[in-house]
Amino acid sequence: KEDGTVGERMQQLNVEARFIYANDAEGKEKLLADIREMIDGMYAELPNWFRIIPAHKVEVRMVPEFSQASAPIGYYNNPAPDGSRPGYYFLNLSDTALHPSWTLPTLSFHEAVPGHHLDGATAMGLDVPVLTKALWSNTSGEGWALYAERLAAEADMYADDPFGDLGRLLAELHRAVRLVTDTGMHAKRWSREQAIRYMVETEGLDEATATSEIERFVVWPAQALGYKLGQLRILALREEAQSKLGERFDIRDFNQQVLEVASTPMPYIESTIRDWIEVSGNL
């Protein structure tokens, strides 16, 4: 479809047969195999962006059938600190139509590497109290995962995948729409129905998914805002480091510094990075 709103065009792409996996055992295994290949490709790039690659691995699994009805389309569980269990990236495959192929790279970079898994696995390997490893900040943790999506693009993971890159841009639009709908309801007195309609029309989400999103925002004010606010703060800190360090700036050092405190409250991340900038500038 070459005309219509962005939302209408996205809705068309979501149902095109070339992007949909067969909704049977073979199709589901093909989907999981493709995601594993994406993650392996990103792992190969990690040494160019980080100083330390955590020992804990991530496994891609299908959400068990008994919990698919209440599970999100994708989510991540941290590894066990003692290494007895890897990190798990779960995909809800109750219907493969939930996962058009062009949406999978960004979801996988967000949930696995360099997103939540790299954050969670790094935390498990730090020499800090167990309680510290268990704590998690929505703004910082989800901000890191959005920043990870950006890193994947900078690592050219979409270079030969224009539709995957479109999926990345749609994910950016989704986060912007969240800012509008969350503040619309809680600051501008939008109705639930108005927020759902805005989300469907603006980004092309199906009504059921948009309803699920909006009903979360209704009972959890500002949770959706945290994603984008965290990412923007990390990017601002990176610009600050680049400006002050000049030729001494190395993206691997910056990313490693943030990653090692990635799920702590944002003020602590800011103070940690500014201390690192000051020390690095005096070397």
FIDOMAR-956200 format. One line per 10 residues: number of its first residue (from 1); for each residue x, y, z of C-alpha. Coordinates in nm, 2 decimals, always signed. Layout:
N
NUM	X Y Z | ...
END
This chain:
283
1	+0.00 +0.00 +0.00 | +0.16 +0.33 -0.12 | -0.09 +0.57 +0.04 | -0.28 +0.62 +0.36 | -0.16 +0.71 +0.71 | +0.14 +0.56 +0.88 | -0.09 +0.36 +1.10 | -0.28 +0.22 +0.79 | +0.04 +0.12 +0.61 | +0.18 -0.05 +0.92
11	-0.15 -0.24 +0.96 | -0.11 -0.36 +0.60 | +0.25 -0.48 +0.65 | +0.14 -0.67 +0.96 | -0.08 -0.90 +0.76 | +0.13 -0.94 +0.44 | +0.19 -1.32 +0.39 | +0.56 -1.27 +0.31 | +0.62 -1.15 +0.67 | +0.41 -1.41 +0.86
21	+0.54 -1.74 +0.98 | +0.33 -2.05 +0.94 | +0.12 -2.09 +1.26 | +0.23 -2.45 +1.31 | +0.52 -2.64 +1.48 | +0.75 -2.60 +1.18 | +0.67 -2.23 +1.14 | +0.73 -2.16 +1.51 | +1.06 -2.34 +1.51 | +1.16 -2.14 +1.21
31	+1.08 -1.82 +1.39 | +1.28 -1.92 +1.69 | +1.57 -2.03 +1.47 | +1.57 -1.69 +1.29 | +1.58 -1.51 +1.62 | +1.87 -1.72 +1.74 | +2.06 -1.63 +1.43 | +2.00 -1.26 +1.49 | +2.13 -1.29 +1.85 | +2.44 -1.48 +1.73
41	+2.51 -1.20 +1.48 | +2.48 -0.94 +1.75 | +2.70 -1.13 +1.99 | +2.98 -1.13 +1.72 | +2.96 -0.75 +1.72 | +2.96 -0.70 +2.10 | +3.35 -0.68 +2.13 | +3.34 -0.36 +1.91 | +3.10 -0.20 +2.16 | +3.18 -0.34 +2.51
51	+3.50 -0.42 +2.70 | +3.35 -0.73 +2.88 | +3.11 -0.99 +2.75 | +2.94 -1.17 +3.04 | +2.97 -1.54 +3.08 | +2.60 -1.60 +3.13 | +2.43 -1.70 +2.80 | +2.08 -1.64 +2.68 | +1.84 -1.90 +2.54 | +1.55 -1.83 +2.31
61	+1.23 -2.02 +2.42 | +0.86 -2.03 +2.34 | +0.63 -1.92 +2.62 | +0.47 -2.24 +2.76 | +0.12 -2.30 +2.61 | -0.04 -2.29 +2.96 | +0.06 -1.93 +3.01 | +0.04 -1.79 +2.66 | -0.31 -1.64 +2.71 | -0.18 -1.40 +2.98
71	+0.18 -1.35 +2.86 | +0.32 -1.05 +2.66 | +0.45 -1.11 +2.31 | +0.81 -1.12 +2.43 | +0.99 -1.09 +2.76 | +1.32 -1.17 +2.94 | +1.42 -1.35 +3.26 | +1.76 -1.30 +3.42 | +2.01 -1.58 +3.46 | +2.08 -1.74 +3.80
81	+2.37 -1.57 +3.98 | +2.55 -1.90 +4.02 | +2.53 -1.98 +3.65 | +2.30 -2.28 +3.70 | +2.04 -2.12 +3.47 | +2.10 -1.90 +3.16 | +1.90 -1.59 +3.08 | +1.57 -1.67 +2.89 | +1.42 -1.47 +2.61 | +1.06 -1.59 +2.58
91	+0.84 -1.54 +2.27 | +0.47 -1.58 +2.29 | +0.38 -1.80 +1.99 | +0.01 -1.85 +2.06 | -0.02 -1.70 +1.71 | +0.28 -1.64 +1.49 | +0.09 -1.35 +1.33 | +0.18 -1.16 +1.65 | +0.54 -1.16 +1.52 | +0.57 -1.03 +1.16
101	+0.93 -1.10 +1.06 | +1.02 -0.74 +1.02 | +0.94 -0.67 +1.39 | +1.16 -0.94 +1.53 | +1.51 -0.79 +1.51 | +1.43 -0.48 +1.73 | +1.23 -0.69 +1.98 | +1.53 -0.93 +2.01 | +1.79 -0.66 +2.04 | +1.58 -0.50 +2.32
111	+1.50 -0.82 +2.51 | +1.83 -1.01 +2.46 | +2.15 -0.85 +2.34 | +2.26 -0.58 +2.38 | +1.95 -0.51 +2.58 | +1.80 -0.68 +2.89 | +2.02 -0.99 +2.88 | +2.34 -0.79 +2.86 | +2.22 -0.58 +3.15 | +2.10 -0.87 +3.36
121	+2.40 -1.10 +3.29 | +2.64 -0.82 +3.37 | +2.47 -0.75 +3.70 | +2.49 -1.12 +3.79 | +2.87 -1.11 +3.74 | +2.94 -0.80 +3.95 | +3.10 -0.83 +4.29 | +2.82 -0.66 +4.47 | +2.56 -0.76 +4.74 | +2.29 -1.00 +4.61
131	+2.02 -0.74 +4.70 | +2.19 -0.49 +4.46 | +2.17 -0.74 +4.18 | +1.80 -0.79 +4.24 | +1.71 -0.42 +4.24 | +1.59 -0.27 +3.91 | +1.49 +0.07 +3.79 | +1.22 +0.10 +3.52 | +1.36 +0.42 +3.38 | +1.72 +0.30 +3.37
141	+1.66 -0.06 +3.28 | +1.41 +0.01 +3.00 | +1.61 +0.31 +2.90 | +1.91 +0.09 +2.86 | +1.71 -0.15 +2.64 | +1.60 +0.13 +2.41 | +1.96 +0.25 +2.40 | +2.06 -0.10 +2.30 | +1.82 -0.09 +2.01 | +2.01 +0.23 +1.90
151	+2.34 +0.05 +1.94 | +2.22 -0.24 +1.72 | +2.15 +0.01 +1.44 | +2.49 +0.18 +1.49 | +2.65 -0.17 +1.46 | +2.49 -0.20 +1.11 | +2.27 -0.49 +1.22 | +2.00 -0.35 +0.98 | +2.24 -0.28 +0.69 | +2.09 -0.55 +0.47
161	+1.74 -0.55 +0.62 | +1.54 -0.24 +0.53 | +1.21 -0.39 +0.66 | +1.39 -0.47 +0.99 | +1.50 -0.11 +1.01 | +1.14 +0.00 +0.95 | +1.05 -0.22 +1.25 | +1.31 -0.03 +1.45 | +1.16 +0.31 +1.34 | +0.81 +0.18 +1.42
171	+0.94 +0.09 +1.77 | +1.07 +0.45 +1.80 | +0.72 +0.57 +1.70 | +0.56 +0.34 +1.95 | +0.76 +0.49 +2.24 | +0.67 +0.84 +2.12 | +0.30 +0.74 +2.11 | +0.34 +0.61 +2.46 | +0.45 +0.95 +2.58 | +0.14 +1.11 +2.42
181	-0.11 +0.86 +2.55 | +0.03 +0.83 +2.90 | +0.04 +1.21 +2.96 | -0.29 +1.24 +2.76 | -0.47 +1.03 +3.01 | -0.30 +1.14 +3.33 | -0.25 +1.51 +3.26 | -0.49 +1.60 +2.99 | -0.79 +1.38 +3.10 | -0.81 +1.17 +2.78
191	-1.05 +0.88 +2.80 | -0.94 +0.52 +2.78 | -1.11 +0.50 +2.44 | -0.95 +0.81 +2.31 | -0.60 +0.68 +2.40 | -0.67 +0.35 +2.23 | -0.79 +0.52 +1.92 | -0.49 +0.74 +1.90 | -0.25 +0.45 +1.93 | -0.43 +0.24 +1.66
201	-0.45 +0.53 +1.42 | -0.10 +0.67 +1.47 | +0.11 +0.36 +1.47 | -0.11 +0.09 +1.33 | -0.13 -0.14 +1.63 | -0.43 -0.38 +1.62 | -0.70 -0.28 +1.87 | -0.64 -0.57 +2.10 | -0.27 -0.49 +2.15 | -0.34 -0.12 +2.18
211	-0.61 -0.19 +2.45 | -0.36 -0.41 +2.64 | -0.11 -0.13 +2.63 | -0.35 +0.15 +2.74 | -0.49 -0.06 +3.02 | -0.14 -0.10 +3.16 | -0.09 +0.28 +3.14 | -0.42 +0.34 +3.31 | -0.31 +0.17 +3.63 | +0.07 +0.24 +3.61
221	+0.11 +0.61 +3.54 | +0.45 +0.72 +3.39 | +0.58 +0.36 +3.35 | +0.57 +0.40 +2.98 | +0.74 +0.74 +3.00 | +1.04 +0.58 +3.17 | +1.16 +0.39 +2.86 | +1.22 +0.70 +2.65 | +1.33 +0.93 +2.93 | +1.60 +0.68 +3.03
231	+1.72 +0.64 +2.67 | +1.74 +1.01 +2.62 | +1.94 +1.06 +2.94 | +2.19 +0.79 +2.84 | +2.23 +0.95 +2.50 | +2.28 +1.29 +2.66 | +2.55 +1.15 +2.89 | +2.72 +1.00 +2.58 | +2.72 +1.33 +2.41 | +2.86 +1.49 +2.72
241	+3.14 +1.23 +2.74 | +3.22 +1.27 +2.37 | +3.24 +1.65 +2.40 | +3.46 +1.65 +2.71 | +3.69 +1.36 +2.62 | +3.73 +1.43 +2.25 | +3.98 +1.18 +2.10 | +4.00 +1.00 +2.44 | +3.64 +0.89 +2.41 | +3.60 +0.52 +2.34
251	+3.24 +0.39 +2.29 | +3.34 +0.06 +2.45 | +3.45 +0.23 +2.77 | +3.13 +0.44 +2.79 | +2.90 +0.15 +2.72 | +3.07 -0.06 +2.98 | +3.05 +0.21 +3.24 | +2.68 +0.25 +3.19 | +2.61 -0.12 +3.16 | +2.77 -0.19 +3.50
261	+2.52 +0.04 +3.67 | +2.25 +0.02 +3.41 | +1.96 -0.08 +3.63 | +2.04 +0.15 +3.92 | +1.85 +0.48 +3.96 | +1.92 +0.73 +3.69 | +2.08 +0.99 +3.93 | +2.34 +0.73 +4.03 | +2.41 +0.65 +3.67 | +2.46 +1.02 +3.60
271	+2.70 +1.07 +3.89 | +2.89 +0.75 +3.80 | +2.94 +0.85 +3.44 | +3.04 +1.21 +3.53 | +3.30 +1.07 +3.77 | +3.43 +0.85 +3.50 | +3.45 +1.14 +3.26 | +3.64 +1.35 +3.51 | +3.89 +1.06 +3.58 | +3.93 +0.98 +3.21
281	+3.99 +1.34 +3.12 | +4.28 +1.36 +3.37 | +4.46 +1.05 +3.26
END
